[in-house]
Amino acid sequence: MIIAVIGVVFTAWFNARGPDVFDKIGGEPPIKIGHVDIDYSERDIALREPVTDTRERAILLGEGASDSQRDAVLARHHRAPLDHASVTVVLIGNRTNLRIVDIEPRVLARKPVSDGALAFLSTAGEADTVELAADLDAAAPRFTTTKDRNASYFRKKQIDLKRDERVTLSLTVVGKKAYYEFDFLVTALAEDRTEQIEIKGPDKGSFRLTGRADAYRSYYDYGWRPISHDQVCARRKFEGC
C-alpha cells in the first residue's frame, strides 16, 4: 500500500514538474525554434560583390542548378533585402509554463550599404505592414507596434507559452543607412529564472539587410539575367537615374 501511494505521488509530481527537471538536467532550452524564414519574394535584393564567376552565373540562371545551389551562391555574395526584411519565426514552449519577456534585434555587423549588384525580384509595390517592427538605424533597436513607434512592445506585453504550445511571430526589420548582419535574442522567464536564446537565420548564419545604394556595379532582372543601367532607370526611379 505504501509503495502504491509513493507511485501515485511520483506520477503526479512527474506529470506536473518532472519533464521540466529533466530538461534542465539535459541542458534543453526553455524555448525551441520550430521554424525560421525570411521572405525574399516581395523585396529587391542587393549583393555585396558582383557575380563574375562563370559557373556561379550559370547557377543563378538556373542552368541545371537546384534551389540550394542558388541559395549557396547568393549566401557567398551576402544576399540582403533592400530597406526592410520580413521574418517569420515559430517558437515552441519547452517548459510547463514560461513567459517571453523580450525579443531584441541584435546588430552583429554594420558596414556601408551593398553596391555589388541589384536584383529586381519584386514588383514596385510595398509589402503588407506587420504587427511588430524594429529599426536597425536606431541607436538601440527594439520592436514596436505600428500604432506606437516610440514604445517598446515588450515593455507592455509578454507572450506566455506552455509546453509544446506554439507562437508565430511576424517581424519586420528596417535599415536604410547601412548594411547590417543581425540576429534575434529572446529572453524567457521560466520558474523565476531568465534564459536567453539566439535566433539565427534559416542557414544558421546571420540575417542580412541593406540600405539602397545610389548606383550598383551590376544589375539583374527577375530571372537573374544581366540588364543595363538604362533599363534599370526605365523600370524604377533611382537617385542615380
Buried (B, 14 or more C-beta within 10 A) or exposed (E): EEEEEEEEEEEEEEEEEBBBEEBBEEEBBBBBBEEBEBBBEBBBBBBBBBBEEEEBBBBBBEEEBEEEBBBBBBEBBBBBBBBBBBBBBBBBBBBBBBBBBBBBBBBEEBEEBBBBBBBBBBEEEEBEEBBBBBBBBBEEBBBBBEEEEEEBBBEEEBBEBEBEBEBEBBBBBBBBEBBBBBBBBBBBBBEEEEBEBEBEBEEEEBBBBBBBBEEBEBBBBEEBEBBEBEEBEEBEEBEEE
